[in-house]
Amino acid sequence: MRAPPASRRSRATAIGATAFLILALPFLVLGVFFLGQKARLDLRCEPRAACVLTSSSWLSQAEVGRYGPQDIRRVDVARSRSTRKGAAPIFRPRLETTSGVQPLAYQWTEDEAEATAFVDTVQRYLSGPRTDPFHVYRDDRRASLRVGGAFTGVGLAVLCLCLWLAARTVAHRRTERAERTGRALLS
């Protein structure tokens, strides 16, 4: 393969840098999207006070709602209603309040015992005297870390290649400018 003429090397590397920048952007956007999925749900209750439900990602945290003892109707396990033949049932704990139903887990699980144990823990606290603080959480962020980290890593690697090509473009332009200036002085 023949190298492009010296007068066009800067143009070729500029096109390459632009192409790699366009390639890096979707990876970076998707990486931030996956790392920003709020897959950890925390339920904190203080004695004789409102319970606070928060959702967290690797990048941020947000309060879903505050629920007083009178606002919480029940805690139960939601079951999937898949119409596909042979579909395995899946389960997720949820909190039913006066303002609507809130999931207590980001992902559904195939283990009903796991979801039921989570619900029983919350139900025991809510039905008791509520004299101690209570904190329970479900963290499903591991999958989003793997996928989001992979996308972000690839995006950053491609972005580094883009920056290297941009630096080569600047060097080629300086060389081309010096060659043109040298030819102009000789003429």
Secondary structure, DSSP 8 states (H G I E B T S, - for coil): -----GGGHHHHHHHHHHHHHHHHHHHHHHHHHHHT---EEEEEE-TTS-EEEEEE-SS-EEEEEEE-TTTEEEEEEEE----STT----EEEEEEETTEEEES-SS-BS-HHHHHHHHHHHHHHHHS---S-EEEEEE--HHHHHHHHHHHHHHHHHHHHHHHHHHHHHHHHHHHHHHHHHHHHH-
